Structures are given as C-alpha cells and as structure tokens.
Amino acid sequence: METLQTTFADFRNYVRRPQYSQPLAEQPGNQLTMTTRHFLAGYPLVLGILLISIGNMLLALFTAGEVVFKPLLDRYSSSAGILLIALLIAVTLEEAIFRSILRLTPNRLRNLLALALWIPLGYYYHSLKGMSNEFALFWTMLPWAAVVYGLNHYLKRPAVFARIERFWQANFRWIFYSVGVVYGFMKIIDDVGTLKDAEVLLLPVFLLCSLLNGFYFGYIRMKYGFWYGVAVHVLVLLAALAPEAIRIL
C-alpha cells in the first residue's frame, strides 16, 4: 500500500503536467482485478479528499447555516437504496458531461458538440414556442438531429478524427485545466447566494475545495478509467452527505 505522501505526490505531479494517456482500465489485456488493486492502493489520498469534503460541508453548515442536502435526505429518507441509485445516476451523468471527453473518441466528441448545440436551443425554446405553435419542439429538434447525424459521419472519418486528436494531445494540459476550473466554479454558484457579510470571505475556501475535486476526479478518470472516477465522485458526495444525515437523524 502507498502512503499519503506518495499518492499526493503522484496527484500533484499529474496536475502540474497532465498527460493524455490511456487509462489502465482501457489498456489492452489489462484485467479488472489488476486495475482495481492499483486503485485501492491509493486509498490514503482518497481518504484525505473525503475528509476535506466533510470539513468543507461542516464549514458551510456552521457559517451559512445552509442545510444543502436536507431536501434530498427528506425525499429519500424512507429508502437508502433509492437514494444511492439516484446519486449514482446523477454522478454518472455529471462525470459523462465533464470528464468522459478527457479521453477523446469520435462518439464522445459528437455527444459533447450535440449537447453544446442543444443548450442554446433549449434556452430559447419557450420563445420559439410563443412565436410559433405547440410543434416548436419538433421543428427545433429536426435541424438539431440532422446536424448531429452529419457530425457523427464527419467525425468518424479517420483523417478528420486524427487531426482533432493531435490537437487534443498537443493542448491537453489546457483542456484538463479548463474542465477542472469550469466544474469548480459551477459547483459553488449556489453557495454565492447563501453567504452573507463576512461569510463571503469563506468563498475562496469553498472554491478551492471544488477545484480540488474537479482536478482529482479528472486525475482518477485519466489514470484508472471512467467508472473509477464515478466511484470516487460517489464516495465524495456520500462523505459530504454524512454530516447532514447524522444531524437530521
């Protein structure tokens, strides 16, 4: 087993120089047990991240008095199984949006571009519906689906994807940082409205914790594989849930 110092040093070195490489789980001939053994050997850093998440949630609870997860715990208080399934689905979707694209494939790039195209269409949907009729959604989705279909065929052309992948590899460092920073800022958007007066001074602490999680999830995804990133994300979320769950119960 590795120590906290060695696991943190490996994480720190990766964040300093992010490498576009094939995760262990996706390497040919690599067995699931071998990848899982390597992953479990890094448990000291995982425990450190979990403790930081718990501390961050306690700090938010005692300063802002905001019970972040109370509505979620109240909704699923009768069934822990349903809560775990809901968390797994939510985390999987979040990881798919933010970090599956770190390891580039034509399908992942197509999905990212399809989502990017759908966001403005969804934003202006109600305006379009008011100007046209109840079939606005159909007329909105029709050109979107056509563009996605064309992207699917275009991106799967070997010459096209090879050029994109070379660009991705050459600029992966900034892509990795951008994904982590965007994730970190999006996770604290709700905190901005709950902090008052001197509590605003704690915002950098919450931001640093969110950035740490964003970079750590990306590191796990690129070192081990997508589902290992999902597993760590779920553990961090459960650790953040724990103080409020104990407090409510």
Contacts in CASP RR format, 6 or more apart in sequence:
PFRMAT RR
TARGET T0000
AUTHOR 0000-0000-0000
METHOD contacts of the structure
MODEL  1
METLQTTFADFRNYVRRPQYSQPLAEQPGNQLTMTTRHFLAGYPLVLGIL
LISIGNMLLALFTAGEVVFKPLLDRYSSSAGILLIALLIAVTLEEAIFRS
ILRLTPNRLRNLLALALWIPLGYYYHSLKGMSNEFALFWTMLPWAAVVYG
LNHYLKRPAVFARIERFWQANFRWIFYSVGVVYGFMKIIDDVGTLKDAEV
LLLPVFLLCSLLNGFYFGYIRMKYGFWYGVAVHVLVLLAALAPEAIRIL
1 41 0 8 1.000
1 42 0 8 1.000
1 43 0 8 1.000
1 44 0 8 1.000
2 41 0 8 1.000
2 42 0 8 1.000
2 44 0 8 1.000
3 44 0 8 1.000
4 44 0 8 1.000
4 45 0 8 1.000
4 48 0 8 1.000
7 42 0 8 1.000
7 44 0 8 1.000
7 45 0 8 1.000
8 44 0 8 1.000
8 45 0 8 1.000
11 45 0 8 1.000
11 216 0 8 1.000
11 219 0 8 1.000
14 219 0 8 1.000
14 222 0 8 1.000
14 223 0 8 1.000
15 215 0 8 1.000
15 219 0 8 1.000
17 173 0 8 1.000
18 172 0 8 1.000
18 173 0 8 1.000
18 176 0 8 1.000
18 177 0 8 1.000
18 222 0 8 1.000
19 172 0 8 1.000
19 222 0 8 1.000
20 168 0 8 1.000
20 169 0 8 1.000
20 172 0 8 1.000
20 222 0 8 1.000
21 222 0 8 1.000
22 103 0 8 1.000
23 103 0 8 1.000
23 221 0 8 1.000
23 222 0 8 1.000
23 223 0 8 1.000
23 224 0 8 1.000
23 225 0 8 1.000
23 226 0 8 1.000
23 228 0 8 1.000
24 30 0 8 1.000
24 34 0 8 1.000
24 35 0 8 1.000
24 38 0 8 1.000
24 223 0 8 1.000
24 224 0 8 1.000
24 225 0 8 1.000
25 32 0 8 1.000
25 35 0 8 1.000
25 224 0 8 1.000
25 225 0 8 1.000
25 226 0 8 1.000
25 227 0 8 1.000
25 228 0 8 1.000
26 103 0 8 1.000
26 225 0 8 1.000
35 224 0 8 1.000
35 225 0 8 1.000
35 228 0 8 1.000
38 224 0 8 1.000
39 224 0 8 1.000
39 228 0 8 1.000
46 232 0 8 1.000
46 235 0 8 1.000
49 212 0 8 1.000
49 213 0 8 1.000
49 216 0 8 1.000
49 232 0 8 1.000
49 236 0 8 1.000
50 235 0 8 1.000
50 236 0 8 1.000
50 239 0 8 1.000
51 239 0 8 1.000
52 209 0 8 1.000
52 212 0 8 1.000
53 209 0 8 1.000
53 213 0 8 1.000
53 236 0 8 1.000
53 239 0 8 1.000
53 240 0 8 1.000
54 239 0 8 1.000
54 240 0 8 1.000
54 242 0 8 1.000
54 243 0 8 1.000
55 243 0 8 1.000
56 205 0 8 1.000
56 206 0 8 1.000
56 209 0 8 1.000
56 240 0 8 1.000
57 68 0 8 1.000
57 239 0 8 1.000
57 240 0 8 1.000
57 243 0 8 1.000
57 244 0 8 1.000
58 243 0 8 1.000
59 202 0 8 1.000
59 205 0 8 1.000
59 206 0 8 1.000
60 66 0 8 1.000
60 68 0 8 1.000
60 191 0 8 1.000
60 194 0 8 1.000
60 202 0 8 1.000
60 206 0 8 1.000
61 67 0 8 1.000
61 68 0 8 1.000
61 243 0 8 1.000
61 244 0 8 1.000
61 247 0 8 1.000
63 195 0 8 1.000
63 199 0 8 1.000
63 202 0 8 1.000
64 191 0 8 1.000
64 194 0 8 1.000
64 195 0 8 1.000
64 196 0 8 1.000
64 199 0 8 1.000
65 194 0 8 1.000
66 191 0 8 1.000
66 194 0 8 1.000
67 244 0 8 1.000
67 247 0 8 1.000
68 190 0 8 1.000
68 240 0 8 1.000
68 244 0 8 1.000
69 240 0 8 1.000
69 241 0 8 1.000
69 244 0 8 1.000
69 245 0 8 1.000
70 244 0 8 1.000
70 248 0 8 1.000
72 83 0 8 1.000
72 241 0 8 1.000
73 83 0 8 1.000
73 241 0 8 1.000
73 244 0 8 1.000
73 245 0 8 1.000
73 248 0 8 1.000
74 248 0 8 1.000
76 82 0 8 1.000
76 83 0 8 1.000
76 86 0 8 1.000
77 248 0 8 1.000
87 234 0 8 1.000
87 237 0 8 1.000
87 238 0 8 1.000
88 230 0 8 1.000
88 234 0 8 1.000
91 230 0 8 1.000
91 233 0 8 1.000
91 234 0 8 1.000
91 237 0 8 1.000
92 230 0 8 1.000
94 233 0 8 1.000
95 217 0 8 1.000
95 221 0 8 1.000
95 226 0 8 1.000
95 229 0 8 1.000
95 230 0 8 1.000
95 233 0 8 1.000
96 111 0 8 1.000
97 115 0 8 1.000
98 179 0 8 1.000
98 180 0 8 1.000
98 182 0 8 1.000
98 183 0 8 1.000
98 214 0 8 1.000
98 217 0 8 1.000
99 179 0 8 1.000
99 217 0 8 1.000
99 218 0 8 1.000
99 221 0 8 1.000
99 226 0 8 1.000
99 229 0 8 1.000
100 108 0 8 1.000
100 221 0 8 1.000
100 226 0 8 1.000
101 108 0 8 1.000
101 109 0 8 1.000
101 112 0 8 1.000
101 179 0 8 1.000
102 175 0 8 1.000
102 176 0 8 1.000
102 179 0 8 1.000
102 218 0 8 1.000
102 221 0 8 1.000
102 222 0 8 1.000
103 221 0 8 1.000
103 222 0 8 1.000
103 225 0 8 1.000
103 226 0 8 1.000
104 164 0 8 1.000
104 165 0 8 1.000
104 168 0 8 1.000
106 152 0 8 1.000
106 155 0 8 1.000
106 156 0 8 1.000
106 161 0 8 1.000
107 152 0 8 1.000
109 155 0 8 1.000
109 161 0 8 1.000
109 164 0 8 1.000
110 148 0 8 1.000
110 151 0 8 1.000
110 152 0 8 1.000
110 155 0 8 1.000
113 148 0 8 1.000
113 151 0 8 1.000
114 144 0 8 1.000
114 148 0 8 1.000
114 151 0 8 1.000
117 144 0 8 1.000
117 147 0 8 1.000
117 148 0 8 1.000
118 144 0 8 1.000
121 140 0 8 1.000
121 144 0 8 1.000
122 140 0 8 1.000
125 136 0 8 1.000
125 137 0 8 1.000
125 140 0 8 1.000
128 136 0 8 1.000
128 139 0 8 1.000
128 140 0 8 1.000
129 136 0 8 1.000
129 137 0 8 1.000
130 136 0 8 1.000
132 139 0 8 1.000
154 160 0 8 1.000
155 161 0 8 1.000
155 164 0 8 1.000
168 175 0 8 1.000
176 215 0 8 1.000
176 218 0 8 1.000
176 222 0 8 1.000
179 214 0 8 1.000
179 218 0 8 1.000
180 211 0 8 1.000
180 214 0 8 1.000
180 215 0 8 1.000
180 218 0 8 1.000
181 211 0 8 1.000
183 210 0 8 1.000
183 213 0 8 1.000
183 214 0 8 1.000
183 217 0 8 1.000
184 207 0 8 1.000
184 210 0 8 1.000
184 211 0 8 1.000
184 213 0 8 1.000
184 214 0 8 1.000
185 207 0 8 1.000
185 210 0 8 1.000
187 210 0 8 1.000
187 213 0 8 1.000
188 203 0 8 1.000
188 206 0 8 1.000
188 207 0 8 1.000
188 210 0 8 1.000
191 203 0 8 1.000
191 206 0 8 1.000
192 203 0 8 1.000
195 202 0 8 1.000
195 203 0 8 1.000
213 236 0 8 1.000
216 232 0 8 1.000
217 229 0 8 1.000
217 232 0 8 1.000
217 233 0 8 1.000
218 229 0 8 1.000
220 228 0 8 1.000
220 229 0 8 1.000
220 232 0 8 1.000
221 228 0 8 1.000
221 229 0 8 1.000
END
